[in-house]
Structures are given as structure tokens and as C-alpha cells.
Amino acid sequence: MVKKLFNKLFNIRDNTTVAKPKSFSQNPEFKQAPIQKQATSPELTELETETVDVSTLFYSLLFPARKGDQGGVANNLEKNVIGDVERALSSPMTIAENVLKLPSRMAELDKKLGDEDVDIKVLLELIQQDPVLSVEVLKLCNSPAFRRSDREVTSLQLAFVQLGRDQLRRYVTTCLIREMIEIKPIYFRRFGLQVWRHSMQVAYLSSELAAELPGEDPDTAFMLGLLHDVGKIAIFKMLLDGFNLAEPGEQPSSSLFRQVMTSKSLSLSALLVRCWQLPPSFEKALSALANTGTKPTEKLAAVVWRANLISECSMLHQAGKLDEACLNRLLIDADLARDVFDRLHEKLKEF
């Protein structure tokens, strides 16, 4: 009884060991940047091995890293969330209907925005029926990342004139999807904003990369880039429930938890788009991305895979969590010249 009271007083929790999931670092074909012994980043020092799993390292932007973590130990909070994720994978419709529900008006708006025969006045009236959506679209049009000119966009009509139907369709879709990740408590806002920023970067990059490939649709690539991380968002919402049962100060801080988030979230993303009855090509591409042991060969999935890697490199580089040697090696994996990355990096900082 004394021991139990002591543990509770000092927040000492029982540790649970679970199996370590697979990641890129286990595949010799995808060995990434070697860690330098004099690495300046604490996260790089912690992961000082032969390779860097950049997707797992990306979570250092979201959660604190545990010092001396060996990767195979999860605390009680993490164990409970991992169990929730496994149950979600076996019953994704429950998540699609209750945890992360696609806005009901999204399908109708997207269909009409994509139909050239639908009059623009009808489209504008549909959008204007939702004042919050209208405001969010205008804010996005005037944001540094998406602003097309020095002239401020002050109405949806002007947005259509300046941007065109296709671009307006992207913005409307972006604002509707963003509704799903709204997390009210201030403590969790940092996670939501970081994931949303990453999703927009991947959407933008996917569109740009798809435009360079014959036969690929930039709008489809943009949408897929925007949706690729919905599994992470769903898992984080499960994590919020887990915090209600956790001891004060308990955090998802092990590298194991970050690896689980990486490997399981993409599988959950693929299942969610199926539940939402989105085009089968979306589920196919996300399922290919969920196989984290290999680079996807399917064109659309490969575009998003590359865009995701570039975005993660950019955000980690901006946060000072990648040294130059690591960054340059990862850019080889991304098939991107350093000068091109530097230009993209300046653009991505606007998101």
C-alpha cells in the first residue's frame, strides 16, 4: 500500500512492453540518412542508430521525446491508445460515423464544383448558405500560401474570377476537411495545427508533382494529399479520451508510440476513405502508402509519398531537428535537388 501511494504521488507508472512495428528503417532498400555522432539535435542523438525513420522523427514536433527511450516500452496511456487504434482498424465505420465524420455537404459541393455545366451563381449560393464556410474560404484565399496577387479577395464572386472553378473547388474542400480536425482545448491546439499544416503542405506538393506527370490529375492528388493524414487525426482524438483517464503529466512520449502512429494511421486513413465512399482510387493509393516497408510504385501513391517526405523534411529542417547530412541524404530519397528543396522550403514556411 505504501508503494502504491508513493507511485501515485510521484506519477510512477507501470511500463508495458509491446511489439515494435515495422518501418522504413527496417527495409534495406530504404535506409535513410546515417546519424552523425556529433548531431546537434536531441532527437537525432536519441535515435542514434544506422538509419533515421523520418516519419517517426516527425512526431517530435508533436509530442515530447522521452530521454533514454529504447523504443520498445509504452506507458499505460500509450498502451490504452494503441488498443483503441487496433479496435478502430477492425471497426472503422464506428470511427467514420462518431470520431471523424466527413461533412455531409462536402460530396454535393465537390460534385457541383467539378461539373462545368453547373452555373457559377448556383455554386456561390450553395457556399453562401454556410457563412462560416464562406469566411474560411476567403481567409484561405488571402493567406500567404495561397494568395495569387496583391489584391485582397473580398467576396466569393471575386474569388471565382481570380482563381477559377478548379482552384475554388480545392479551397472549399480544404475548408470542409479542416472542420474535422477542430480541437477546442488550447493544450491540444499545437498538435492539430501542426498536422493540418503538414496536410496542406502535402496537398500542395502532391498537386505540383502530379502536374509534372502525364495523365495525372493535380486536383485528385491535392485531395489525396489533404486526406492522407486523417488516420492521425482520428488517433489523436482517441488520445484526447485517453488523457481523461491518464495520470497528471503522463504523455505519449516513447518512440514506440510514434512508430505505431506512423504505421497504423495510414491503414486507418485508407479504411476511413472507404467508409466515406470516396473514389476507390483513394483507398488504393492510401493502402499502398500504408505498406511502410516499401516505396509505392502506383503513380498517385508515389506522388503523395514523395510530397509527404518533402514536407516532413521541411518542417523538421525549420524546427532545427535535422542536421545538413541527414537532410541531404533524405533529399536523395525524395529525388529532389537541394536548390529545388530550398525554394520549396521557403514556400512551405508560408503554410
N, C-alpha and C positions, 0 to 999 in steps of 0.2 A: 504493500500500500504506500509506503514511503517512497519507493522507487517510482510508482505511478504518479504520485503527486509531484515529485521532482521533475519527471519528464514533462508533465503538463506545464509546470511553472516556467521551464526554460525551453518550451516548444521543441522537445526532442521527440522525433517521430520514428516509428519502426520503418526500416528500409525493406523494399521488396525488389527482388531481382527478377527481371523478365528477359525474354529472348531479345537479342539485338537484331533489329530489322536490317534488310539488305539496303544498300545504297550504291551510288555510282562508284564510291571509293573501293567497293569490293570487286568491281569488274576491271580486269587489267587493261581492257580496251579504252576505259575512260579514266585512267589515272590522271589526276589533275595536278595542280601546282605543288611542287615539293616545298615543305616548310623550311624556312631559313632558321637556323639555330639562334640568330640574333633578332628574331621577329620582334617588332615594336608593339604589336597589338596583343593584349592579354588573351583575346580569343584564339589567336594563332598559336601563342605559347601553350595554351591549354590543349589544343588539338595537334600538338607537335608529333606528327607521325609522317609516314611516307607520302600521304596524299591529303588533299583538302576536299571535303564534301561541301561545296559552296552553298547548296540549298540548306544544309543543316546549319552552317555558319550564319546564314541569313537570319536565323531565329535569334541571334544575339542582338539584333536590332529590336526585337520584340520582348524578350524575356532576359532576366539577368542570368549570367552563367555561373555555375557552381564551381568554386575553386577545388582543384584536385579531383574533379569528376572523372571516373573511369569509363563512363558510358553505359554500364550495364545495370545501374541501380536507379529505381524510381521511388520517390516518396509516395505517401498514401494518396495525396491529391492527384499526382500523375497516374498512379495505378487506377484510381477510380475513373479518370477521364479516358484512359486507354480502353478500359472496359466499356465505357459508353460509346466509344468510337467503333469497337468491334460489333456492338449491338446495332449501331446505326448502319453499318455495312450490310448487315443481314436483314435490316428492315428500313431501307432508305425512304420509303414513302412516308413513314412517320416523320422523318426529318423534313421532307419536302412540304408536308402539309402543316407542320406545327413549329418547326425551328427556323426554317429558312424558306419562306413561301414566296414564290415568284409573283410579282404584282399582276393582278388579274387583267388589267388593261394593257399590259405590255404587248401581248400577242396581237390584239386588234390594232394598236397604233403602229406596230412594226410592219404588219401586213399592209396597211393603208399607205404608210410612208414609202414602202417599196413598190407600190403599184403606181405606175406612171399615169394611169387613166383616172386616178382619184384627184379631184380638183384641190389645189393648194388651200383654198378657202375652207373646205371641209376639214382638211388636216389641221389648220390653225384653230378652228373652232373646237376640235376634239382636244387639242392640247390646252387651250384656254379654259376648258371646263375644269381643269385642275390647276388652281392658282399657284400652289406650291411647286408643281412640276414646271409651270411657265417661268417662275422666278429662278429655279435651279438651272433651267436651260440657258437663260440669259446670263446667269453668273458664269456658267461654263464657257459660253461664247466669249466672254470678256476676260477670262482667266489668262495669265501669261502663256500657259502651254498651248492654248487653242486659239488665241486671238489672231485674226488674219490681217488686221490693219489698225491704224491709229484711231480710226473712227469707232466710237463706242456703239455696241449693238443695244438699242433701247426698246426693241419690240420684236415679237416673233416674226412679223412680216419682214422687217429689216434683216433678221437672221436668215430667213429663206432667201432673200435677194443676195445677200453677201456670201452665203455658204452653199446654197443649193439643197436639193431634196436629200441627196445621199448623206451629206455631212450633217444636216439637221436630224436625220434618222439616227445617226451614230450618237449624237448628243442626247436625244430623247431616251434612247436605250440606256445610255450611260447613267443618266439621272434616275431612271426607274430601277436599275440594278443596284444603284447606290443605296436606295431605300432599305435594301435587305441587310445592310451592314451597320445601320444606325445603332449605336450602343450608347445609352444615355449616361451611365456613370462616368464621371470625369476620369477616374482612375484607369478605365479601360480605353479611353479615347485614343491614347497613343497607339495601341495595337490596331484599332480599326482604321485610323488614318494611315498608318504605315502600310497595311495590307491593301487598302484602297489605292494609295499612291502607286504601289507596285503593280496592281491590276491595271491601272490606267496606262502606266508605262509599257506593260507587256502588250496591251491592246494597241497602243500607238505603234510600237515597234513591229508587231505582227502585221499590221496593215502596211507599213512601209516595206517590210521584207517581202510580203506577198505581192506587192505591186511590181517587184522586180522579176517575178516568176511567171512565165507564160501559162495562161489558163487558170491562175489562182485569183480568187475574188478577195480584194482587200477588205470589203465590208464583212465578209464571213470571218476572215482572220481577225479583224478587230473585235467582233463579238466573242469569238472563242478565247481570245486573249483576256477579255474582260471577265469571262466566266471561269477561267481555268482554276482560280483560287477560291471558288465558292465552298469547296470542301473545307478549306482552312477556316473560313468564316463560320461555318456550321460547327466545327470542332471548338472554336473559341467560344461560341455561345454555350456549348456544353460545359466549357471550362468555367464560365460565369456561375453556372449552377453548382459546380464543384467547389467554388470559393465559399459558397454559403455554408458548406459542411466542413471546410478546412479549418485547421488551427490558425490563429492570427500569425501573419508573417510567412505562412507556407506558400511557396512559389513553384511554378513549373520550370525548374532551373537545370535539370540534368540534360546532357547531350543526348541521352537515350530518348527522352520525350521529344526533343527536336527532330530526331530521326523518324520517330513514329509519325509525327505531324507531316513530315515530308512524304513518307511512303504511303500513308493511308489517306491523306487528304485528296490526292489526285484520283484515287479509286472512288472516293465518295463524290467528288465532282462529277465523274462520269455517270455514276448512278443517279445523281440529282438531275442532270440534264435529261436523262431518260424519263424520270418521273415527271418532269415538267413538259414532256412530249415535244422537246425541241428536235430539230433535224437530226436524223441518225448519224450524219457525218460528225456532229459534235461529240456524241458518245464514242464513236470510233476513234477520233483523234485524242480525246482525253484518256481513253483506255490504253492507247499506245503510250501516252505520256506517263501513265501510272506504272508502267513497267520500268522502274527506275534503274534497272540493271543494264539498260542499253539505250542508245540514242535511237529515236524513232526514224523509220525510213519513209513512212507515209508523209507526203508533202506538207499538208496542213499542220500535222502534229510536229514535224521537224521545224516549221516556221515558228510555232509557239515555243518549242523547246529552246530554240536559239534566242528568241526575244526574251524569254524568262531568264536565261543565263546572263544576257547583256544587262538586263535591269538589275538583277541581283549584284552583279559586279559593280554597276554604277552606284547603287545605294550603299554597298559596303565600302567602296572607294571613297564616297563622300563622307562617310562616318569614320574614316581612318582605320578600318578594320581589315584592310588588305595591303600588304606591302607591294612594292613595284614588281618583284619577281613573281609573286603569286598572281597578280593582276595580268601580267604579260602572258603567263602560261595559260590562264583561263581564257584569254582572248584568242589564243590559238585554237582552243576547243570550240570557241564561238565563231571561228573563221572570220575574224574581224581585225583589220589593221589598227594599230594603236592610234594613228592620227584620226581615223574614222570614229573610233570609240571616243576620243577626246571631244570631237564635235557633237556626237550624240549625247555624251555625258552632260555637256553644257545645256542642251535642250531638255534632258530628263530632269535636271535640277529645278526646272520651272514647274514640274508637276507637284 
